Amino acid sequence: MMKELLTYIAANLVSDPDAISINEKVDGDEITYELHVAADDMGRVIGRHGRIAKEIRTLMKAAGNRENKKVSVDICD
């Protein structure tokens, strides 16, 4: 469910949703998502002063809290 949420958020931000890929790393109750987008869309995902990236991480942490998981999102180039 959380991977689908991250995909939905990213797809609505970028201009090339087909270039989105998400790698999921699970370590016990900790989940790390690596979000990869097209180089041209990095600014759209990170936002001015990192505000959009911060809000994406906040939403994902909230979704993880509902399932008693610790969730983090890395935006990779």
C-alpha positions as CSV (number, residue, x, y, z in Angstrom):
1,M,0.0,0.0,0.0
2,M,2.8,2.5,0.9
3,K,4.7,1.8,-2.4
4,E,1.5,2.5,-4.3
5,L,1.0,5.8,-2.4
6,L,4.5,6.9,-3.2
7,T,4.0,6.0,-6.9
8,Y,0.7,8.0,-6.9
9,I,2.3,11.1,-5.4
10,A,5.3,11.0,-7.7
11,A,3.3,10.3,-10.8
12,N,1.2,13.4,-10.1
13,L,4.2,15.6,-9.7
14,V,6.4,14.7,-12.7
15,S,6.0,15.2,-16.4
16,D,7.3,11.7,-17.3
17,P,5.5,9.2,-15.0
18,D,6.9,6.3,-17.0
19,A,10.4,7.0,-15.8
20,I,9.5,6.5,-12.1
21,S,11.0,3.5,-10.4
22,I,10.9,2.7,-6.7
23,N,13.1,0.3,-4.9
24,E,12.0,-1.0,-1.5
25,K,14.4,-2.1,1.2
26,V,12.9,-3.9,4.2
27,D,14.9,-4.4,7.4
28,G,12.6,-5.7,10.1
29,D,10.0,-3.0,10.7
30,E,12.0,-0.3,8.9
31,I,11.3,0.3,5.2
32,T,13.3,2.5,2.9
33,Y,12.0,3.6,-0.5
34,E,14.4,4.8,-3.1
35,L,12.6,7.0,-5.6
36,H,14.1,7.4,-9.0
37,V,12.7,9.9,-11.5
38,A,13.8,11.4,-14.8
39,A,16.6,14.0,-14.4
40,D,14.3,16.7,-15.8
41,D,11.8,16.0,-13.0
42,M,14.1,16.1,-10.0
43,G,13.3,19.7,-9.3
44,R,9.6,19.0,-9.4
45,V,10.0,16.2,-6.8
46,I,12.4,18.1,-4.5
47,G,10.7,21.5,-4.8
48,R,12.0,24.9,-3.8
49,H,14.1,24.6,-0.7
50,G,13.2,20.9,-0.5
51,R,9.7,21.5,0.7
52,I,8.0,19.0,-1.6
53,A,10.5,16.3,-0.7
54,K,9.9,17.0,3.0
55,E,6.1,16.7,2.6
56,I,6.5,13.4,0.6
57,R,8.5,12.1,3.5
58,T,6.0,13.3,6.0
59,L,3.1,11.6,4.2
60,M,5.0,8.4,3.9
61,K,6.0,8.4,7.6
62,A,2.3,8.9,8.5
63,A,1.3,6.0,6.3
64,G,4.0,3.9,8.0
65,N,2.8,4.8,11.4
66,R,-0.6,3.4,10.6
67,E,1.0,0.0,10.0
68,N,3.6,0.4,12.9
69,K,6.5,0.7,10.4
70,K,9.3,3.2,10.2
71,V,9.4,4.5,6.7
72,S,12.0,6.7,5.0
73,V,12.2,8.0,1.4
74,D,15.4,8.6,-0.5
75,I,15.2,10.6,-3.7
76,C,18.0,9.3,-5.9
77,D,19.4,10.8,-9.1
